Amino acid sequence: MSRMLSRAKVKLENARSSYIKIDIDDAYRDDCCYNLQQSIEMVLKAIVELYGEQYAENHDLRANINILNKMGIDIPLQKEIRNMASTIYGWETESRYLDSFVALNEDIKDAFEIAETLIKYASDMVVIDKTEDMKDIPDRQL
């Protein structure tokens, strides 16, 4: 499995863990948003890598979508990601450093859907890739 994909999954788990504690303290909302941003960023980078390209080494979600689009690849929820990119991008720093940071529950839920959908998409690519690799292995070696 891609190291970036593994990291994206861990960040999503961290976001879920913080999300269920949001009512306890706003710090959990901040942590949830940061981890969602990281998950989405990392899974986009993983997808770019899985297609054999070098990902953009920044936090701009659109940059990695643009790399995929130049290759003729459309990913699930691409329009939704583009629409939320500025919001999600802001979570990378604002959630950690600004006392005035506020995230809407609807945006958080939408970001969860994006992260989960992209992780499933990338995970399915890894499974397909492994299946392709195994075609040339004689049955007795499996």
N, CA, C and O atoms as a MOPAC input file, in Angstrom:
PM7 MOZYME 1SCF
protein

 N      0.83900 1    -1.18400 1     0.00000 1
 C      0.00000 1     0.00000 1     0.00000 1
 C      0.88100 1     1.24300 1     0.00000 1
 O      1.97000 1     1.25600 1     0.57400 1
 N      0.39600 1     2.25200 1    -0.63800 1
 C      1.07800 1     3.54200 1    -0.67800 1
 C      1.22000 1     4.10700 1     0.73600 1
 O      0.29000 1     4.05500 1     1.54100 1
 N      2.39300 1     4.64000 1     1.01300 1
 C      2.62300 1     5.25400 1     2.33000 1
 C      1.68500 1     6.44200 1     2.54500 1
 O      1.16800 1     6.64100 1     3.64400 1
 N      1.47000 1     7.22800 1     1.49200 1
 C      0.55300 1     8.37100 1     1.59000 1
 C     -0.86900 1     7.90300 1     1.87300 1
 O     -1.58400 1     8.52200 1     2.66000 1
 N     -1.27700 1     6.81400 1     1.23400 1
 C     -2.62000 1     6.29000 1     1.46200 1
 C     -2.76100 1     5.81300 1     2.90100 1
 O     -3.79100 1     6.04500 1     3.53400 1
 N     -1.75200 1     5.16100 1     3.40900 1
 C     -1.75400 1     4.72200 1     4.81000 1
 C     -1.90500 1     5.91400 1     5.75000 1
 O     -2.69000 1     5.87500 1     6.69800 1
 N     -1.16100 1     6.95100 1     5.48200 1
 C     -1.23800 1     8.16500 1     6.30600 1
 C     -2.62000 1     8.80300 1     6.21800 1
 O     -3.16100 1     9.27000 1     7.22000 1
 N     -3.18300 1     8.82100 1     5.01900 1
 C     -4.51900 1     9.39700 1     4.83400 1
 C     -5.54800 1     8.64700 1     5.67200 1
 O     -6.43100 1     9.25900 1     6.27300 1
 N     -5.43400 1     7.32800 1     5.70900 1
 C     -6.36300 1     6.51900 1     6.51000 1
 C     -6.21800 1     6.81500 1     7.99700 1
 O     -7.21600 1     6.91600 1     8.71200 1
 N     -4.98500 1     6.95500 1     8.46300 1
 C     -4.74400 1     7.26600 1     9.88200 1
 C     -5.31300 1     8.63600 1    10.22700 1
 O     -5.94600 1     8.80200 1    11.27000 1
 N     -5.09300 1     9.61300 1     9.36200 1
 C     -5.62200 1    10.95800 1     9.61200 1
 C     -7.14900 1    10.94900 1     9.64200 1
 O     -7.75900 1    11.67500 1    10.42600 1
 N     -7.77000 1    10.12600 1     8.78800 1
 C     -9.22700 1    10.01500 1     8.81000 1
 C     -9.69600 1     9.39800 1    10.12700 1
 O    -10.67700 1     9.85800 1    10.71000 1
 N     -9.01300 1     8.37600 1    10.59200 1
 C     -9.34600 1     7.77700 1    11.89400 1
 C     -9.20400 1     8.80400 1    13.01400 1
 O    -10.04800 1     8.87100 1    13.90800 1
 N     -8.14400 1     9.60000 1    12.96700 1
 C     -7.95000 1    10.64300 1    13.97700 1
 C     -9.08400 1    11.66700 1    13.93300 1
 O     -9.56600 1    12.11400 1    14.97400 1
 N     -9.50500 1    12.03500 1    12.72700 1
 C    -10.60600 1    12.99100 1    12.57600 1
 C    -11.89400 1    12.42500 1    13.16500 1
 O    -12.62500 1    13.13700 1    13.85300 1
 N    -12.17300 1    11.16600 1    12.90400 1
 C    -13.37800 1    10.52800 1    13.46600 1
 C    -13.33700 1    10.54200 1    14.99400 1
 O    -14.33500 1    10.83400 1    15.65200 1
 N    -12.18100 1    10.22500 1    15.53800 1
 C    -12.01600 1    10.19300 1    16.99000 1
 C    -12.28600 1    11.57200 1    17.60200 1
 O    -12.94200 1    11.67300 1    18.63800 1
 N    -11.79200 1    12.61100 1    16.97300 1
 C    -12.02200 1    13.97200 1    17.47300 1
 C    -13.45900 1    14.41600 1    17.25100 1
 O    -14.03300 1    15.11400 1    18.08600 1
 N    -14.04200 1    14.01400 1    16.12700 1
 C    -15.40000 1    14.44800 1    15.78800 1
 C    -16.41100 1    14.04600 1    16.86100 1
 O    -17.30000 1    14.82600 1    17.20300 1
 N    -16.27600 1    12.85500 1    17.38100 1
 C    -17.26000 1    12.39500 1    18.37600 1
 C    -17.12200 1    13.13500 1    19.71100 1
 O    -17.96800 1    12.98600 1    20.59300 1
 N    -16.06600 1    13.92500 1    19.85700 1
 C    -15.83500 1    14.67100 1    21.10200 1
 C    -16.03100 1    16.18100 1    20.93100 1
 O    -15.71700 1    16.95300 1    21.83700 1
 N    -16.54600 1    16.59900 1    19.78100 1
 C    -16.68000 1    18.03200 1    19.49200 1
 C    -17.47800 1    18.76400 1    20.56600 1
 O    -17.15100 1    19.90000 1    20.91100 1
 N    -18.51100 1    18.13500 1    21.09200 1
 C    -19.34600 1    18.79300 1    22.09900 1
 C    -18.62300 1    18.99000 1    23.43100 1
 O    -19.04900 1    19.80300 1    24.25100 1
 N    -17.55400 1    18.26500 1    23.64800 1
 C    -16.79200 1    18.37700 1    24.89700 1
 C    -15.96000 1    19.65600 1    24.91600 1
 O    -15.90800 1    20.36300 1    25.92300 1
 N    -15.31200 1    19.94100 1    23.79100 1
 C    -14.39700 1    21.08700 1    23.72200 1
 C    -14.17200 1    21.43800 1    22.25100 1
 O    -14.03300 1    20.55000 1    21.41100 1
 N    -14.13500 1    22.73000 1    21.94700 1
 C    -13.89200 1    23.17600 1    20.56900 1
 C    -12.54000 1    22.72700 1    20.03100 1
 O    -12.34600 1    22.67100 1    18.81600 1
 N    -11.62100 1    22.41300 1    20.90300 1
 C    -10.30600 1    21.93700 1    20.45800 1
 C    -10.45100 1    20.66100 1    19.63000 1
 O     -9.65000 1    20.40700 1    18.73100 1
 N    -11.47000 1    19.86300 1    19.93400 1
 C    -11.69700 1    18.64300 1    19.15100 1
 C    -12.18800 1    18.97700 1    17.74200 1
 O    -11.86000 1    18.27100 1    16.78800 1
 N    -12.96700 1    20.04400 1    17.60900 1
 C    -13.39800 1    20.49000 1    16.27300 1
 C    -12.16900 1    20.91100 1    15.46700 1
 O    -12.02000 1    20.54900 1    14.30000 1
 N    -11.29700 1    21.67900 1    16.11000 1
 C    -10.06900 1    22.12500 1    15.44500 1
 C     -9.24800 1    20.92500 1    14.97100 1
 O     -8.79400 1    20.88000 1    13.82800 1
 N     -9.06900 1    19.95900 1    15.86500 1
 C     -8.27200 1    18.77000 1    15.54300 1
 C     -8.93000 1    17.94300 1    14.44400 1
 O     -8.25200 1    17.42300 1    13.55700 1
 N    -10.24100 1    17.82500 1    14.50900 1
 C    -10.98900 1    17.09100 1    13.48400 1
 C    -10.76300 1    17.72600 1    12.11200 1
 O    -10.46500 1    17.02800 1    11.14300 1
 N    -10.90400 1    19.03300 1    12.03400 1
 C    -10.74000 1    19.73200 1    10.75000 1
 C     -9.31700 1    19.60600 1    10.21900 1
 O     -9.11000 1    19.36900 1     9.02900 1
 N     -8.34400 1    19.76300 1    11.10100 1
 C     -6.95300 1    19.62100 1    10.67900 1
 C     -6.70900 1    18.22000 1    10.11300 1
 O     -6.11100 1    18.07600 1     9.04700 1
 N     -7.16600 1    17.20100 1    10.81800 1
 C     -6.93900 1    15.82600 1    10.36300 1
 C     -7.70700 1    15.50700 1     9.08400 1
 O     -7.22000 1    14.74600 1     8.24800 1
 N     -8.89300 1    16.07400 1     8.92100 1
 C     -9.62500 1    15.89000 1     7.66000 1
 C     -8.85600 1    16.51900 1     6.50500 1
 O     -8.72600 1    15.92000 1     5.43700 1
 N     -8.35100 1    17.72100 1     6.72200 1
 C     -7.57200 1    18.37900 1     5.67200 1
 C     -6.36800 1    17.52500 1     5.30400 1
 O     -6.08600 1    17.31500 1     4.12400 1
 N     -5.66800 1    17.03600 1     6.30500 1
 C     -4.48700 1    16.21000 1     6.06400 1
 C     -4.86000 1    14.92200 1     5.32900 1
 O     -4.14800 1    14.49700 1     4.42000 1
 N     -5.96300 1    14.30800 1     5.71800 1
 C     -6.40600 1    13.07200 1     5.07500 1
 C     -6.69200 1    13.29500 1     3.59100 1
 O     -6.24900 1    12.52300 1     2.74000 1
 N     -7.42900 1    14.35100 1     3.29600 1
 C     -7.78700 1    14.64000 1     1.90300 1
 C     -6.53900 1    14.99200 1     1.09300 1
 O     -6.36900 1    14.52400 1    -0.03200 1
 N     -5.67800 1    15.81100 1     1.66700 1
 C     -4.43000 1    16.16600 1     0.97600 1
 C     -3.59600 1    14.92000 1     0.68000 1
 O     -3.10100 1    14.74800 1    -0.43400 1
 N     -3.44400 1    14.06400 1     1.66800 1
 C     -2.59600 1    12.88000 1     1.50000 1
 C     -3.19700 1    11.86400 1     0.54200 1
 O     -2.46800 1    11.23200 1    -0.22200 1
 N     -4.51000 1    11.69600 1     0.57000 1
 C     -5.10400 1    10.72500 1    -0.35400 1
 C     -5.01800 1    11.23900 1    -1.78900 1
 O     -4.82900 1    10.44700 1    -2.71200 1
 N     -5.15400 1    12.54400 1    -1.99200 1
 C     -4.97100 1    13.08300 1    -3.34400 1
 C     -3.54400 1    12.84700 1    -3.82700 1
 O     -3.33000 1    12.48700 1    -4.98500 1
 N     -2.57800 1    13.04600 1    -2.95300 1
 C     -1.18100 1    12.78400 1    -3.30900 1
 C     -0.97600 1    11.29800 1    -3.60200 1
 O     -0.24200 1    10.94100 1    -4.52400 1
 N     -1.61700 1    10.44200 1    -2.82700 1
 C     -1.50900 1     8.99500 1    -3.05800 1
 C     -2.07100 1     8.62600 1    -4.42500 1
 O     -1.48600 1     7.81300 1    -5.14000 1
 N     -3.19800 1     9.21900 1    -4.78800 1
 C     -3.81500 1     8.92000 1    -6.08500 1
 C     -2.88800 1     9.35400 1    -7.21800 1
 O     -2.70100 1     8.61900 1    -8.18800 1
 N     -2.31100 1    10.54300 1    -7.09600 1
 C     -1.36300 1    11.00900 1    -8.11600 1
 C     -0.20500 1    10.01800 1    -8.23100 1
 O      0.19100 1     9.65300 1    -9.33800 1
 N      0.33600 1     9.58400 1    -7.09400 1
 C      1.43100 1     8.60000 1    -7.09500 1
 C      1.00400 1     7.28800 1    -7.73900 1
 O      1.75200 1     6.69800 1    -8.51800 1
 N     -0.19800 1     6.83500 1    -7.41100 1
 C     -0.67500 1     5.56300 1    -7.95800 1
 C     -0.81000 1     5.61400 1    -9.47700 1
 O     -0.71500 1     4.58800 1   -10.15100 1
 N     -1.03300 1     6.81900 1   -10.01400 1
 C     -1.07100 1     6.98100 1   -11.46500 1
 C      0.31700 1     7.22800 1   -12.05200 1
 O      0.45100 1     7.48600 1   -13.24800 1
 N      1.34400 1     7.15000 1   -11.21300 1
 C      2.71700 1     7.21900 1   -11.70100 1
 C      3.29800 1     8.60500 1   -11.87100 1
 O      4.32200 1     8.76800 1   -12.53500 1
 N      2.67500 1     9.59200 1   -11.29300 1
 C      3.17700 1    10.96500 1   -11.40100 1
 C      3.67100 1    11.46000 1   -10.04500 1
 O      3.36100 1    10.87700 1    -9.00600 1
 N      4.43700 1    12.53500 1   -10.07400 1
 C      4.90200 1    13.19700 1    -8.85100 1
 C      3.81600 1    14.17300 1    -8.39600 1
 O      3.34800 1    14.99700 1    -9.18100 1
 N      3.42600 1    14.07700 1    -7.14500 1
 C      2.39800 1    14.97700 1    -6.61900 1
 C      2.98400 1    16.36000 1    -6.32700 1
 O      4.19500 1    16.52300 1    -6.17600 1
 N      2.09200 1    17.34700 1    -6.25200 1
 C      2.49400 1    18.70800 1    -5.88500 1
 C      2.84600 1    18.72600 1    -4.40300 1
 O      2.07200 1    18.26400 1    -3.56500 1
 N      3.99700 1    19.25400 1    -4.09500 1
 C      4.47400 1    19.26600 1    -2.70700 1
 C      4.03600 1    20.54200 1    -1.99800 1
 O      4.85500 1    21.36700 1    -1.59300 1
 N      2.72600 1    20.67700 1    -1.86200 1
 C      2.14700 1    21.80000 1    -1.12800 1
 C      0.80500 1    21.34000 1    -0.55200 1
 O      0.45300 1    20.16500 1    -0.65600 1
 N      0.07100 1    22.25300 1     0.04300 1
 C     -1.20500 1    21.89400 1     0.67000 1
 C     -2.40300 1    22.19600 1    -0.22900 1
 O     -3.54700 1    22.03500 1     0.19600 1
 N     -2.15800 1    22.62500 1    -1.44900 1
 C     -3.21900 1    23.02800 1    -2.37200 1
 C     -3.87100 1    21.80000 1    -3.01100 1
 O     -3.26800 1    21.13100 1    -3.85000 1
 N     -5.09900 1    21.51800 1    -2.60700 1
 C     -5.81300 1    20.34900 1    -3.13400 1
 C     -5.99500 1    20.44700 1    -4.64500 1
 O     -5.89600 1    19.44800 1    -5.35800 1
 N     -6.25900 1    21.65100 1    -5.11900 1
 C     -6.49900 1    21.83900 1    -6.55300 1
 C     -5.26800 1    21.48900 1    -7.38800 1
 O     -5.39500 1    21.02000 1    -8.51900 1
 N     -4.08600 1    21.71500 1    -6.83600 1
 C     -2.85500 1    21.44300 1    -7.58900 1
 C     -2.76400 1    19.96700 1    -7.96600 1
 O     -2.37800 1    19.63900 1    -9.08800 1
 N     -3.11300 1    19.08300 1    -7.04700 1
 C     -3.05300 1    17.65200 1    -7.35400 1
 C     -4.21000 1    17.20700 1    -8.24200 1
 O     -4.05100 1    16.29400 1    -9.05200 1
 N     -5.36400 1    17.83800 1    -8.09800 1
 C     -6.46900 1    17.55000 1    -9.02000 1
 C     -6.06700 1    17.98000 1   -10.42900 1
 O     -6.36100 1    17.28200 1   -11.39900 1
 N     -5.40100 1    19.12000 1   -10.54300 1
 C     -4.94900 1    19.60100 1   -11.85900 1
 C     -3.96300 1    18.63000 1   -12.50300 1
 O     -4.01200 1    18.40400 1   -13.71200 1
 N     -3.07200 1    18.05700 1   -11.70100 1
 C     -2.12700 1    17.05900 1   -12.23200 1
 C     -2.90600 1    15.88000 1   -12.80300 1
 O     -2.61100 1    15.40900 1   -13.90100 1
 N     -3.89800 1    15.40800 1   -12.05900 1
 C     -4.71100 1    14.28000 1   -12.52700 1
 C     -5.48300 1    14.64700 1   -13.78700 1
 O     -5.55200 1    13.85400 1   -14.72600 1
 N     -6.06400 1    15.84300 1   -13.81300 1
 C     -6.82000 1    16.27700 1   -14.98700 1
 C     -5.95100 1    16.37500 1   -16.23100 1
 O     -6.40600 1    16.05200 1   -17.32800 1
 N     -4.70200 1    16.81800 1   -16.07700 1
 C     -3.78100 1    16.89000 1   -17.21500 1
 C     -3.49900 1    15.50200 1   -17.77900 1
 O     -3.14800 1    15.35300 1   -18.94900 1
 N     -3.65600 1    14.48800 1   -16.92800 1
 C     -3.46700 1    13.10300 1   -17.36700 1
 C     -4.77300 1    12.51500 1   -17.90500 1
 O     -4.81100 1    11.35400 1   -18.31400 1
 N     -5.84200 1    13.31600 1   -17.90400 1
 C     -7.13200 1    12.84800 1   -18.38800 1
 C     -7.91500 1    12.05200 1   -17.35600 1
 O     -8.80900 1    11.28500 1   -17.71500 1
 N     -7.59300 1    12.22300 1   -16.08500 1
 C     -8.22300 1    11.44600 1   -15.01600 1
 C     -9.15500 1    12.33700 1   -14.21100 1
 O     -8.76300 1    13.39300 1   -13.71400 1
 N    -10.39100 1    11.88800 1   -14.09500 1
 C    -11.36500 1    12.53600 1   -13.22100 1
 C    -11.55800 1    11.64400 1   -12.00900 1
 O    -11.70000 1    10.42900 1   -12.14100 1
 N    -11.56300 1    12.24300 1   -10.83900 1
 C    -11.73500 1    11.47300 1    -9.61300 1
 C    -13.12900 1    11.71900 1    -9.04200 1
 O    -13.77000 1    12.71100 1    -9.39100 1
 N    -13.60500 1    10.83500 1    -8.17300 1
 C    -14.91800 1    11.04100 1    -7.55500 1
 C    -14.96000 1    12.35600 1    -6.76500 1
 O    -13.97200 1    12.76500 1    -6.15400 1
 N    -16.10700 1    12.99100 1    -6.79300 1
 C    -16.36800 1    14.22200 1    -6.03300 1
 C    -15.41800 1    15.36900 1    -6.38900 1
 O    -15.17700 1    16.26200 1    -5.57700 1
 N    -14.89700 1    15.33400 1    -7.58400 1
 C    -13.93800 1    16.35400 1    -8.01800 1
 C    -14.52300 1    17.76300 1    -7.92200 1
 O    -13.85800 1    18.68300 1    -7.44500 1
 N    -15.75100 1    17.92800 1    -8.37000 1
 C    -16.39900 1    19.24900 1    -8.32900 1
 C    -16.56900 1    19.71200 1    -6.88200 1
 O    -16.31700 1    20.87300 1    -6.56100 1
 N    -16.99400 1    18.79900 1    -6.02000 1
 C    -17.19500 1    19.13000 1    -4.61100 1
 C    -15.87400 1    19.52200 1    -3.93800 1
 O    -15.83100 1    20.43800 1    -3.11700 1
 N    -14.80900 1    18.81700 1    -4.30000 1
 C    -13.49300 1    19.13700 1    -3.73300 1
 C    -13.07200 1    20.53700 1    -4.17400 1
 O    -12.60900 1    21.34100 1    -3.36400 1
 N    -13.23600 1    20.81500 1    -5.45600 1
 C    -12.87000 1    22.15100 1    -5.95400 1
 C    -13.68000 1    23.23700 1    -5.23700 1
 O    -13.14300 1    24.28600 1    -4.88300 1
 N    -14.97300 1    22.97600 1    -5.02700 1
 C    -15.83100 1    23.95800 1    -4.35800 1
 C    -15.43000 1    24.18200 1    -2.90300 1
 O    -15.57100 1    25.29000 1    -2.38500 1
 N    -14.93600 1    23.14900 1    -2.24800 1
 C    -14.56600 1    23.24900 1    -0.83200 1
 C    -13.07000 1    23.46900 1    -0.61000 1
 O    -12.63200 1    23.60000 1     0.53300 1
 N    -12.29300 1    23.51100 1    -1.67000 1
 C    -10.82700 1    23.53900 1    -1.54500 1
 C    -10.32400 1    24.67800 1    -0.66300 1
 O     -9.44300 1    24.46400 1     0.16900 1
 N    -10.85900 1    25.86700 1    -0.82600 1
 C    -10.39500 1    27.00000 1    -0.01600 1
 C    -10.70800 1    26.78800 1     1.45500 1
 O     -9.88200 1    27.07300 1     2.32200 1
 N    -11.90000 1    26.28900 1     1.73200 1
 C    -12.29400 1    26.01600 1     3.11800 1
 C    -11.38100 1    24.96800 1     3.73100 1
 O    -10.83500 1    25.16700 1     4.81600 1
 N    -11.21800 1    23.85100 1     3.03200 1
 C    -10.39800 1    22.75000 1     3.55100 1
 C     -8.94000 1    23.18500 1     3.67000 1
 O     -8.26700 1    22.84400 1     4.64300 1
 N     -8.45700 1    23.93000 1     2.69300 1
 C     -7.07800 1    24.43500 1     2.72900 1
 C     -6.85100 1    25.27200 1     3.99200 1
 O     -5.80800 1    25.16400 1     4.63800 1
 N     -7.82300 1    26.09400 1     4.33200 1
 C     -7.71800 1    26.93700 1     5.51900 1
 C     -7.61700 1    26.14400 1     6.80600 1
 O     -7.01400 1    26.59800 1     7.77800 1
 N     -8.20600 1    24.96300 1     6.81300 1
 C     -8.17100 1    24.13200 1     8.01900 1
 C     -6.74700 1    23.71200 1     8.37900 1
 O     -6.47200 1    23.40100 1     9.53800 1
 N     -5.84900 1    23.70000 1     7.41100 1
 C     -4.47700 1    23.24500 1     7.66400 1
 C     -3.78700 1    24.13400 1     8.69900 1
 O     -3.07500 1    23.62900 1     9.56700 1
 N     -3.98900 1    25.43700 1     8.61900 1
 C     -3.34300 1    26.32300 1     9.59400 1
 C     -4.33600 1    26.98200 1    10.54100 1
 O     -4.08300 1    27.07800 1    11.74200 1
 N     -5.46200 1    27.43400 1    10.00800 1
 C     -6.42200 1    28.17000 1    10.82900 1
 C     -6.92000 1    27.35700 1    12.02000 1
 O     -7.11500 1    27.89700 1    13.10900 1
 N     -7.12500 1    26.06100 1    11.80900 1
 C     -7.65500 1    25.22600 1    12.88800 1
 C     -6.66900 1    25.09800 1    14.04500 1
 O     -7.06000 1    24.79400 1    15.17200 1
 N     -5.40800 1    25.32600 1    13.76400 1
 C     -4.38800 1    25.17300 1    14.80700 1
 C     -3.95100 1    26.48900 1    15.42700 1
 O     -3.51200 1    26.51500 1    16.57700 1
 N     -4.06700 1    27.58300 1    14.68200 1
 C     -3.45200 1    28.81700 1    15.15400 1
 C     -4.40000 1    29.98800 1    15.40800 1
 O     -4.02600 1    30.93000 1    16.10700 1
 N     -5.59900 1    29.95400 1    14.86700 1
 C     -6.50300 1    31.09300 1    15.03100 1
 C     -7.55800 1    30.80900 1    16.09500 1
 O     -8.30600 1    29.83500 1    16.00400 1
 N     -7.60600 1    31.66900 1    17.09600 1
 C     -8.63900 1    31.51900 1    18.12300 1
 C    -10.03000 1    31.74600 1    17.54400 1
 O    -11.02200 1    31.25900 1    18.08700 1
 N    -10.09900 1    32.48000 1    16.45200 1
 C    -11.38500 1    32.78700 1    15.83000 1
 C    -11.85800 1    31.69200 1    14.86500 1
 O    -12.89200 1    31.85200 1    14.21600 1
 N    -11.12000 1    30.59100 1    14.76400 1
 C    -11.47200 1    29.52500 1    13.81600 1
 C    -12.84500 1    28.93800 1    14.13600 1
 O    -13.14400 1    28.58900 1    15.27800 1
 N    -13.66800 1    28.84100 1    13.09600 1
 C    -14.98100 1    28.20800 1    13.21500 1
 C    -15.19500 1    27.37600 1    11.95700 1
 O    -14.95900 1    27.84400 1    10.84400 1
 N    -15.64200 1    26.14800 1    12.14500 1
 C    -15.98400 1    25.29200 1    11.00000 1
 C    -17.44000 1    24.88000 1    11.13500 1
 O    -17.89900 1    24.52700 1    12.22100 1
 N    -18.15000 1    24.92700 1    10.03600 1
 C    -19.55500 1    24.53000 1    10.04000 1
 C    -19.67100 1    23.01300 1    10.04600 1
 O    -18.89200 1    22.32000 1     9.39300 1
 N    -20.64900 1    22.50400 1    10.79000 1
 C    -20.87200 1    21.05500 1    10.83900 1
 C    -21.11000 1    20.48400 1     9.44700 1
 O    -20.64400 1    19.38900 1     9.13200 1
 N    -21.83400 1    21.22600 1     8.61800 1
 C    -22.11600 1    20.76300 1     7.25500 1
 C    -20.82000 1    20.60300 1     6.45600 1
 O    -20.66100 1    19.63100 1     5.71800 1
 N    -19.90100 1    21.55200 1     6.60200 1
 C    -18.61200 1    21.45800 1     5.90700 1
 C    -17.80400 1    20.26300 1     6.40600 1
 O    -17.15700 1    19.56900 1     5.62100 1
 N    -17.84700 1    20.03300 1     7.70200 1
 C    -17.12300 1    18.89200 1     8.27100 1
 C    -17.69000 1    17.58800 1     7.72000 1
 O    -16.93600 1    16.69600 1     7.33200 1
 N    -19.00500 1    17.47700 1     7.68400 1
 C    -19.63100 1    16.25200 1     7.16200 1
 C    -19.30500 1    16.06300 1     5.68100 1
 O    -19.04500 1    14.94400 1     5.23900 1
 N    -19.31900 1    17.15300 1     4.91800 1
 C    -18.95500 1    17.06600 1     3.49700 1
 C    -17.49800 1    16.62800 1     3.33100 1
 O    -17.17900 1    15.83900 1     2.44100 1
 N    -16.62600 1    17.13900 1     4.18500 1
 C    -15.20900 1    16.76400 1     4.11600 1
 C    -15.01100 1    15.29200 1     4.47500 1
 O    -14.16800 1    14.61700 1     3.88600 1
 N    -15.78200 1    14.79800 1     5.43500 1
 C    -15.72200 1    13.36700 1     5.75000 1
 C    -16.11300 1    12.54100 1     4.52400 1
 O    -15.46300 1    11.54500 1     4.20600 1
 N    -17.17500 1    12.96000 1     3.84000 1
 C    -17.61100 1    12.22500 1     2.64400 1
 C    -16.51400 1    12.22300 1     1.57700 1
 O    -16.26600 1    11.20200 1     0.93700 1
 N    -15.86900 1    13.35700 1     1.39400 1
 C    -14.78500 1    13.45100 1     0.41500 1
 C    -13.64200 1    12.51800 1     0.79500 1
 O    -13.17400 1    11.73300 1    -0.03000 1
 N    -13.19500 1    12.60400 1     2.03700 1
 C    -12.06900 1    11.77200 1     2.48500 1
 C    -12.39500 1    10.28700 1     2.34600 1
 O    -11.58700 1     9.51700 1     1.82700 1
 N    -13.57000 1     9.88900 1     2.80600 1
 C    -13.95600 1     8.47300 1     2.75000 1
 C    -14.05500 1     7.97800 1     1.31300 1
 O    -13.59700 1     6.88000 1     0.99700 1
 N    -14.65100 1     8.78200 1     0.44900 1
 C    -14.81800 1     8.39900 1    -0.95700 1
 C    -13.46600 1     8.27100 1    -1.65600 1
 O    -13.23200 1     7.30900 1    -2.38800 1
 N    -12.57800 1     9.23900 1    -1.43200 1
 C    -11.26400 1     9.19300 1    -2.08300 1
 C    -10.40400 1     8.05100 1    -1.54900 1
 O     -9.66200 1     7.42800 1    -2.30800 1
 N    -10.49800 1     7.77300 1    -0.25800 1
 C     -9.73000 1     6.66000 1     0.30500 1
 C    -10.22300 1     5.34000 1    -0.26800 1
 O     -9.41900 1     4.45700 1    -0.56600 1
 N    -11.52700 1     5.19600 1    -0.42500 1
 C    -12.05800 1     3.96800 1    -1.03800 1
 C    -11.58100 1     3.86000 1    -2.48700 1
 O    -11.17100 1     2.78600 1    -2.92700 1
 N    -11.63300 1     4.95600 1    -3.21900 1
 C    -11.18000 1     4.99000 1    -4.61100 1
 C     -9.71200 1     4.56900 1    -4.70900 1
 O     -9.36000 1     3.72100 1    -5.52900 1
 N     -8.86300 1     5.16000 1    -3.87700 1
 C     -7.43200 1     4.83300 1    -3.89900 1
 C     -7.18800 1     3.39900 1    -3.44400 1
 O     -6.35100 1     2.70300 1    -4.01900 1
 N     -7.90300 1     2.95400 1    -2.42800 1
 C     -7.74800 1     1.57700 1    -1.93200 1
 C     -8.14100 1     0.57300 1    -3.00200 1
 O     -7.49100 1    -0.46000 1    -3.15800 1
 N     -9.19900 1     0.87300 1    -3.73700 1
 C     -9.61300 1    -0.00200 1    -4.84400 1
 C     -8.54100 1    -0.04300 1    -5.92700 1
 O     -8.32600 1    -1.08700 1    -6.54300 1
 N     -7.87000 1     1.07800 1    -6.16600 1
 C     -6.77800 1     1.10100 1    -7.14800 1
 C     -5.64800 1     0.18100 1    -6.71100 1
 O     -5.06800 1    -0.52600 1    -7.53500 1
 N     -5.33500 1     0.18300 1    -5.43400 1
 C     -4.25600 1    -0.65800 1    -4.90700 1
 C     -4.61600 1    -2.12500 1    -5.06400 1
 O     -3.76700 1    -2.93100 1    -5.44600 1
 N     -5.86100 1    -2.48400 1    -4.77600 1
 C     -6.31000 1    -3.87700 1    -4.91500 1
 C     -6.23200 1    -4.30700 1    -6.37100 1
 O     -5.75100 1    -5.40000 1    -6.67100 1
 N     -6.70200 1    -3.45600 1    -7.27800 1
 C     -6.64700 1    -3.77200 1    -8.70900 1
 C     -5.19600 1    -3.93000 1    -9.14500 1
 O     -4.87000 1    -4.85300 1    -9.89200 1
 N     -4.32200 1    -3.03400 1    -8.68400 1
 C     -2.90900 1    -3.09000 1    -9.04000 1
 C     -2.28700 1    -4.39700 1    -8.55600 1
 O     -1.52400 1    -5.02300 1    -9.29200 1
 N     -2.59600 1    -4.81400 1    -7.34300 1
 C     -2.04600 1    -6.06200 1    -6.81400 1
 C     -2.55700 1    -7.25400 1    -7.61300 1
 O     -1.80900 1    -8.20000 1    -7.85900 1
 N     -3.81300 1    -7.21800 1    -8.01800 1
 C     -4.38500 1    -8.29900 1    -8.82000 1
 C     -3.66900 1    -8.38900 1   -10.15600 1
 O     -3.36100 1    -9.48400 1   -10.62700 1
 N     -3.40400 1    -7.24600 1   -10.76500 1
 C     -2.67700 1    -7.21800 1   -12.03700 1
 C     -1.28100 1    -7.80000 1   -11.86700 1
 O     -0.82100 1    -8.56700 1   -12.71300 1
 N     -0.60500 1    -7.44300 1   -10.77900 1
 C      0.74800 1    -7.94800 1   -10.52400 1
 C      0.76200 1    -9.45800 1   -10.35400 1
 O      1.75500 1   -10.10500 1   -10.68500 1
 N     -0.31100 1   -10.02300 1    -9.85000 1
 C     -0.35300 1   -11.45200 1    -9.54100 1
 C     -0.68400 1   -12.31000 1   -10.76100 1
 O     -0.56600 1   -13.53300 1   -10.68900 1
 N     -1.09100 1   -11.71100 1   -11.86600 1
 C     -1.45700 1   -12.47400 1   -13.05900 1
 C     -0.30200 1   -13.31700 1   -13.58100 1
 O     -0.51600 1   -14.41300 1   -14.10000 1
 N      0.91500 1   -12.81500 1   -13.44600 1
 C      2.08100 1   -13.50900 1   -13.99100 1
 C      2.68700 1   -14.52800 1   -13.03400 1
 O      3.64100 1   -15.21800 1   -13.39400 1
 N      2.15600 1   -14.63200 1   -11.83100 1
 C      2.69200 1   -15.57300 1   -10.84500 1
 C      1.97800 1   -16.91200 1   -11.00800 1
 O      0.75100 1   -16.97300 1   -10.92200 1
 N      2.73100 1   -17.97900 1   -11.24200 1
 C      2.09400 1   -19.29800 1   -11.34800 1
 C      1.34000 1   -19.63100 1   -10.06000 1
 O      1.74700 1   -19.22500 1    -8.97200 1
 N      0.23500 1   -20.37500 1   -10.19300 1
 C     -0.61500 1   -20.72000 1    -9.05400 1
 C      0.16400 1   -21.33100 1    -7.89700 1
 O     -0.14200 1   -21.04900 1    -6.73900 1
 N      1.13500 1   -22.13600 1    -8.17400 1
 C      1.86800 1   -22.81400 1    -7.09700 1
 C      2.66700 1   -21.83800 1    -6.23000 1
 O      3.04400 1   -22.18000 1    -5.10900 1
 N      2.92900 1   -20.63100 1    -6.73300 1
 C      3.66900 1   -19.64500 1    -5.94700 1
 C      2.74700 1   -18.78100 1    -5.09800 1
 O      3.21700 1   -18.04000 1    -4.23500 1
 N      1.46200 1   -18.86700 1    -5.32800 1
 C      0.51900 1   -18.06300 1    -4.55400 1
 C      0.28300 1   -18.74900 1    -3.28600 1
 O     -0.48300 1   -18.26300 1    -2.45400 1

